[in-house]
Amino acid sequence: MSATLITIWGYTTIAFWFVLLGPSLMMMLRKRVSRCVPLTEIPAEWPRISVIVPAKDEAETLESNLNSLLASDYPDLEIIAVNDRSTDGTGAIMERVAARAAAETQVRMQVLHIEELPADWLGKSHAMYQGTQQATGELLLFTDGDIIFSPHAIADATRIFLKRKLDHLCLLPQLAQGSLIEMALITFFGFLLTGGTFLWLVPTRWNFAYLGIGAFNLIRRDVYEQIGGHATIKLDVLDDIKLGKLVKNHGYQQDFYLGIEELKVRWQPSAWGVITGVEKNSFASFQYSVIKLSLVTLLYILVFLLPFVMPFLFPLSQTIGFVITIVLLHLCYAAIGVLFAAGLRVTPFLLFASLALAFAIWRSAWIILKNGGVRWRDTIYPLDLLKRNLY
């Protein structure tokens, strides 16, 4: 390999990562909810919001989630908790919290119990859709059963939503503290999100840049109904992301903000939990295509892994571009760690985290292909059915 080619390759990797990460990081830094709310007004009339919380076997985290919603200072809130065929205490927790809500608060809360899943639906999408059928709110907020809301989270987000005249708003949550390796892995997911979703283009009309966040998807009810809601993506594993794609493809206004002071979640209970936790979604991100996954893996090797190797193989005069790339990647990874409360401590684990997540993605592909489908929460969805219903 010629010295000139190595030099050009090195500086090309700098440009690649600077364009991919730089604008999105700058956007995230200036779009913290707490920073933007003072620039909005308190509305004369608050729209009713229906918060839809689907849960299957989430007794461990659900009560904290529902209690945080009950503590919300939003003036017109409705909570619809959907028990999706749970076999643990999830349903009982919902009923207990609903009884307390009726006795002690002004928040309207109802509980739906789903006993059977139709053959042409994914469980979570079906649960959310059933929740919307009972909702009376002008706005719908889809969230997960492990999210902890601050009392002002929904009100602050709604002020931004109304000020910006949005149709769909996502909030990125803070990551609750776990082990060092766990936080390093999750921070790398934030790294992939920052670089892979073109966050800075999400507010624009560019259809390829869209976002959906399971922790906080706030959408106008009329928009949800006009795009077909979850019935359009009822067999798409990436339900939260594809809801964002639906909104964007229909020409509606979408945006995201950093809600690290408003929302908190511990995504998985351990480092290995992070690896197994992406089993359902990872291969789906590549449309269940080994070819697409292989091409992205090749790109990962060329612009991410090899910069770590090249300085050991060739003189520094030829590989200075790769060295700068390594520094840039670590700086961006550190910034994302700080933004999402993992801290600077994860910075040295960038390379390890990337290799671990590459393993997790290929593990997801292997398991799904071997099983001929996706197994999630004790339900198996055939792969050919999922492929036919990709949105």
matplotlib code that plots the C-alpha trace (Angstrom):
import matplotlib.pyplot as plt

x = [0.0, 1.5, 2.3, 0.0, -3.0, -2.5, -2.3, -5.4, -7.3, -6.4, -7.6, -10.7, -11.6, -11.3, -13.7, -16.1, -16.4, -16.4, -19.4, -21.2, -20.8, -20.0, -23.3, -25.4, -23.3, -23.6, -27.4, -27.6, -25.6, -27.9, -31.2, -31.5, -35.1, -34.1, -32.2, -35.0, -38.1, -37.4, -37.7, -41.3, -44.6, -47.0, -50.0, -53.4, -55.0, -53.1, -54.1, -55.1, -52.4, -53.1, -50.0, -50.0, -47.9, -47.7, -46.1, -45.6, -44.0, -42.5, -43.5, -39.9, -40.0, -43.6, -44.8, -42.0, -42.9, -46.6, -45.9, -43.7, -46.4, -48.9, -46.6, -46.6, -47.5, -49.2, -52.7, -54.7, -53.2, -54.7, -52.8, -53.7, -51.8, -52.0, -51.2, -50.1, -50.6, -48.4, -47.7, -46.2, -47.7, -47.8, -51.6, -52.1, -49.6, -51.6, -54.9, -53.3, -51.8, -55.1, -57.0, -54.6, -54.9, -58.6, -58.5, -55.6, -54.9, -56.7, -55.1, -57.4, -56.0, -57.5, -56.1, -56.6, -55.9, -55.0, -55.5, -54.8, -52.6, -53.9, -51.7, -51.0, -49.7, -46.6, -47.4, -46.2, -47.6, -51.0, -51.0, -50.2, -52.9, -55.5, -54.5, -55.1, -58.6, -59.4, -57.5, -59.4, -56.3, -55.5, -51.9, -50.7, -47.6, -46.1, -43.6, -42.1, -42.8, -39.2, -39.0, -38.9, -40.4, -39.6, -42.7, -42.2, -41.1, -44.4, -45.3, -41.8, -41.9, -45.4, -44.4, -41.6, -44.0, -46.6, -44.0, -42.4, -45.8, -44.6, -46.5, -44.1, -41.5, -38.9, -37.0, -33.7, -33.5, -30.7, -29.1, -29.4, -26.0, -25.0, -21.6, -18.7, -18.9, -22.6, -22.4, -19.6, -21.8, -24.9, -22.8, -21.7, -25.4, -25.6, -22.6, -24.3, -27.5, -25.6, -23.8, -26.3, -29.5, -28.4, -30.0, -29.3, -31.5, -34.4, -36.2, -35.9, -38.1, -35.4, -37.3, -34.2, -33.5, -36.2, -36.3, -38.5, -37.7, -39.6, -39.0, -40.9, -42.9, -45.3, -47.6, -50.8, -53.7, -55.0, -51.6, -51.4, -54.8, -54.0, -50.8, -52.5, -50.8, -49.5, -51.8, -49.4, -46.4, -48.1, -45.5, -42.4, -40.1, -38.7, -42.1, -40.7, -38.3, -40.8, -43.5, -41.0, -40.4, -44.2, -44.5, -41.6, -42.7, -46.1, -44.6, -45.3, -43.0, -40.7, -38.0, -36.0, -34.6, -32.3, -34.4, -31.7, -33.1, -36.7, -36.4, -34.3, -34.0, -31.8, -32.1, -30.6, -29.7, -26.1, -23.5, -24.5, -28.1, -27.2, -25.8, -28.9, -31.3, -30.5, -31.3, -34.8, -33.9, -30.4, -30.9, -34.2, -32.2, -30.7, -34.0, -33.0, -30.5, -27.1, -25.8, -26.6, -25.2, -22.0, -21.6, -22.0, -19.5, -17.0, -17.5, -17.0, -13.8, -12.5, -13.3, -13.4, -11.3, -8.4, -7.6, -6.7, -4.4, -2.7, -0.4, 1.2, 1.8, 3.1, 5.2, 3.5, 4.2, 1.8, -0.8, -1.2, -4.8, -5.6, -4.2, -6.3, -9.3, -8.7, -8.6, -11.7, -13.6, -12.7, -13.6, -17.0, -17.5, -16.6, -19.0, -21.8, -20.9, -21.1, -24.4, -26.1, -24.6, -22.3, -19.4, -15.8, -15.0, -16.3, -13.9, -11.0, -13.6, -14.6, -12.8, -14.0, -17.6, -17.6, -16.4, -18.9, -21.8, -20.6, -20.7, -24.2, -25.5, -24.1, -25.3, -28.8, -28.6, -27.4, -30.1, -32.9, -31.7, -31.2, -34.6, -36.4, -37.9, -37.8, -38.5, -39.5, -41.3, -42.4, -43.8, -42.2, -42.7, -41.7, -39.0, -40.8, -43.8, -41.6, -39.8, -43.1, -44.3, -41.3, -42.1]
y = [0.0, 3.4, 6.1, 8.5, 6.2, 5.6, 9.4, 10.1, 7.3, 8.7, 12.2, 10.8, 9.1, 12.4, 14.1, 11.1, 11.2, 15.0, 15.3, 12.3, 13.3, 17.0, 18.7, 16.2, 16.7, 20.5, 20.1, 18.0, 20.4, 23.3, 21.3, 20.5, 20.8, 22.8, 25.3, 25.7, 25.9, 29.5, 30.6, 29.4, 30.6, 29.0, 28.2, 29.8, 26.4, 23.1, 20.3, 17.0, 14.4, 10.7, 8.8, 5.3, 2.8, -0.7, -3.4, -7.1, -8.7, -5.5, -5.7, -4.8, -1.3, -0.4, 1.0, 3.6, 4.6, 5.0, 6.8, 9.3, 10.0, 10.5, 13.0, 15.1, 18.7, 18.7, 20.1, 17.8, 14.3, 10.9, 7.7, 4.5, 1.5, -1.5, -4.9, -7.1, -10.7, -10.4, -13.5, -11.6, -8.9, -6.2, -6.2, -6.1, -3.2, -1.2, -1.8, -0.8, 2.4, 3.3, 2.9, 5.2, 7.7, 7.8, 8.3, 10.7, 12.6, 14.4, 12.3, 10.1, 6.6, 3.5, 0.0, -2.3, -6.0, -7.8, -11.6, -12.6, -11.3, -11.3, -13.3, -10.2, -7.9, -7.5, -7.5, -4.0, -2.3, -4.0, -2.8, 0.8, 0.7, -0.6, 2.2, 4.8, 3.5, 4.5, 7.8, 11.1, 13.4, 15.8, 14.6, 11.1, 10.2, 6.8, 5.7, 2.5, 1.0, 1.6, 5.3, 7.7, 11.1, 14.3, 16.2, 18.9, 16.7, 16.5, 20.2, 21.4, 19.1, 20.3, 24.0, 23.3, 21.2, 24.0, 26.8, 24.9, 23.9, 20.3, 17.2, 14.8, 15.3, 12.8, 13.2, 11.4, 10.3, 10.2, 6.8, 5.7, 4.5, 0.9, -0.8, 0.8, -1.7, -1.5, 2.3, 2.1, -0.1, 2.1, 5.2, 3.5, 3.1, 6.9, 7.2, 5.2, 7.2, 10.4, 9.4, 7.1, 9.1, 12.5, 14.2, 17.7, 17.0, 15.5, 18.9, 19.4, 18.0, 15.4, 12.1, 10.0, 11.8, 10.7, 9.6, 7.8, 7.2, 4.5, 6.5, 9.6, 9.8, 12.7, 13.1, 14.9, 12.5, 13.7, 13.2, 9.7, 8.8, 10.2, 8.2, 5.0, 4.8, 1.5, -0.4, 0.7, -0.8, -3.5, -6.2, -4.0, -4.7, -1.2, 0.3, 3.5, 4.4, 3.5, 5.7, 8.6, 7.4, 7.4, 10.9, 12.1, 10.3, 12.0, 15.4, 16.3, 18.4, 16.4, 17.2, 15.9, 17.4, 16.1, 15.3, 14.2, 16.3, 15.2, 11.4, 8.6, 5.0, 2.1, 0.4, -3.0, -4.5, -5.5, -5.4, -8.8, -7.6, -4.9, -7.6, -9.7, -6.7, -5.8, -9.3, -8.3, -5.0, -5.1, -7.3, -5.6, -2.3, -3.9, -5.1, -8.7, -8.6, -10.3, -8.4, -5.0, -6.0, -7.2, -4.0, -1.9, -4.2, -3.6, 0.2, -0.2, -2.0, 0.6, 3.8, 2.7, -0.3, 0.2, 3.7, 1.9, -0.5, 1.5, 3.6, 0.3, -0.8, 2.3, 5.4, 8.2, 10.5, 8.4, 7.7, 11.1, 11.2, 7.9, 9.3, 12.4, 10.2, 8.2, 11.4, 12.7, 9.5, 9.5, 13.2, 12.6, 9.4, 11.3, 14.1, 11.7, 10.0, 13.3, 14.3, 11.1, 11.0, 8.1, 10.4, 10.6, 7.3, 5.4, 7.1, 4.5, 1.8, 3.1, 0.4, -2.4, -1.1, -1.0, -4.6, -5.8, -4.1, -5.5, -8.9, -8.2, -7.2, -10.3, -12.4, -11.0, -11.9, -15.5, -16.2, -14.8, -16.7, -19.9, -19.6, -18.5, -15.5, -13.2, -14.5, -11.7, -11.9, -15.5, -14.9, -16.0, -13.9, -15.8, -14.1, -14.3, -12.6, -9.8, -9.3, -8.9, -6.3, -4.0, -0.4]
z = [0.0, -1.0, 1.5, -0.4, -0.3, 3.5, 4.1, 2.1, 3.8, 7.2, 6.4, 4.8, 8.1, 9.9, 7.5, 7.6, 11.4, 11.7, 9.3, 10.8, 14.5, 14.6, 13.6, 15.6, 18.8, 18.4, 18.0, 21.2, 23.2, 22.5, 22.7, 26.4, 27.5, 30.6, 28.5, 25.9, 28.2, 29.4, 25.8, 25.6, 27.1, 29.5, 27.3, 28.2, 27.8, 28.1, 25.7, 27.3, 27.1, 27.1, 28.4, 27.1, 29.1, 27.6, 29.9, 29.8, 32.8, 34.1, 37.8, 38.9, 37.4, 36.5, 39.9, 40.0, 36.4, 37.2, 40.5, 38.7, 36.2, 39.0, 40.5, 37.3, 37.5, 34.1, 34.6, 32.2, 32.2, 31.5, 32.0, 30.2, 31.5, 29.2, 30.7, 27.7, 28.7, 31.8, 34.0, 36.9, 39.1, 36.4, 36.1, 39.9, 40.2, 37.5, 39.4, 42.7, 41.3, 39.5, 42.8, 44.5, 41.6, 42.0, 45.7, 46.1, 42.9, 40.1, 37.4, 35.4, 35.1, 33.5, 33.1, 30.1, 30.3, 27.1, 27.3, 23.6, 20.9, 17.3, 14.8, 12.7, 15.5, 17.6, 21.3, 22.2, 19.1, 19.7, 23.3, 22.4, 19.6, 22.1, 24.5, 21.8, 21.3, 24.9, 24.9, 25.0, 24.8, 22.0, 22.3, 22.8, 24.7, 24.2, 26.9, 28.4, 31.8, 33.1, 32.5, 35.5, 34.8, 36.7, 37.9, 35.3, 32.3, 30.5, 31.0, 29.8, 26.8, 25.9, 26.1, 23.5, 21.5, 21.3, 20.8, 17.9, 16.4, 16.2, 15.2, 16.9, 19.6, 21.0, 24.2, 24.8, 28.5, 31.0, 31.6, 35.2, 36.6, 36.3, 36.1, 34.2, 31.4, 31.2, 30.9, 28.3, 26.1, 26.5, 25.7, 22.5, 21.6, 22.1, 19.9, 17.1, 17.5, 17.2, 14.1, 12.5, 12.6, 11.3, 14.3, 13.0, 10.0, 12.0, 12.2, 8.4, 5.6, 4.6, 4.8, 5.5, 8.8, 11.3, 14.9, 17.4, 21.0, 23.1, 26.3, 25.0, 21.7, 21.9, 18.9, 17.9, 18.0, 14.6, 13.0, 14.6, 13.1, 9.7, 9.3, 10.4, 13.8, 15.0, 12.6, 9.8, 11.6, 13.6, 12.6, 12.6, 15.5, 15.6, 16.5, 18.2, 15.4, 12.7, 14.2, 13.7, 10.1, 9.5, 10.7, 8.6, 5.4, 5.6, 5.8, 9.4, 11.6, 13.9, 16.4, 19.3, 22.5, 25.2, 28.3, 30.6, 33.5, 32.8, 32.1, 33.6, 32.6, 33.4, 30.0, 31.0, 34.4, 33.5, 30.7, 29.5, 29.6, 27.1, 24.7, 25.0, 25.1, 21.5, 20.3, 19.1, 17.4, 16.1, 13.0, 12.3, 11.9, 8.8, 7.5, 8.3, 5.5, 6.0, 2.9, 4.5, 7.8, 6.1, 4.2, 7.3, 9.1, 6.3, 6.7, 10.4, 9.9, 7.4, 9.2, 12.8, 13.6, 11.2, 12.5, 15.8, 13.9, 11.2, 13.4, 14.6, 11.0, 9.3, 10.2, 12.0, 9.1, 7.0, 9.7, 11.4, 10.0, 11.8, 15.1, 14.8, 14.0, 17.2, 19.2, 17.6, 18.2, 21.9, 22.3, 20.8, 22.9, 26.0, 25.2, 24.7, 28.0, 29.8, 28.1, 29.1, 32.6, 32.1, 32.7, 31.4, 33.1, 30.0, 27.6, 27.6, 26.7, 23.3, 21.3, 23.6, 23.5, 19.8, 19.5, 22.1, 20.2, 16.9, 18.5, 19.9, 16.4, 14.7, 17.6, 17.0, 13.3, 14.1, 16.6, 14.5, 11.4, 13.4, 15.0, 11.8, 13.6, 16.6, 20.1, 22.4, 25.8, 25.2, 21.8, 18.5, 15.4, 12.1, 10.1, 6.8, 8.3, 9.8, 6.5, 4.5, 7.0, 7.2, 6.9]

ax = plt.figure().add_subplot(projection="3d")
ax.plot(x, y, z, "-o")
ax.set_aspect("equal")
plt.show()
